[in-house]
């Protein structure tokens, strides 16, 4: 099973971006999204260090709500 995490772009430098999710920052490759305009503030799905898809703020928020529910269920 593959899992992509929604992250918000903080800074873009060529094909690299600094991204943040839930207080955690990571360097992410934008190489697979060369054909799309990516700017700080955008949300992307990140899989193994690569941004693979641009998503809306609502989609990112919905994904995090689902992840939170799964983690909560696992703790019980």
Secondary structure as GFF3:
##gff-version 3
##sequence-region A 1 76
A	DSSP	beta_strand	5	13	.	.	.	ID=ss1
A	DSSP	beta_strand	16	21	.	.	.	ID=ss2
A	DSSP	beta_strand	24	29	.	.	.	ID=ss3
A	DSSP	three_ten_helix	31	33	.	.	.	ID=ss4
A	DSSP	beta_strand	43	47	.	.	.	ID=ss5
A	DSSP	beta_strand	50	55	.	.	.	ID=ss6
A	DSSP	alpha_helix	57	75	.	.	.	ID=ss7
###
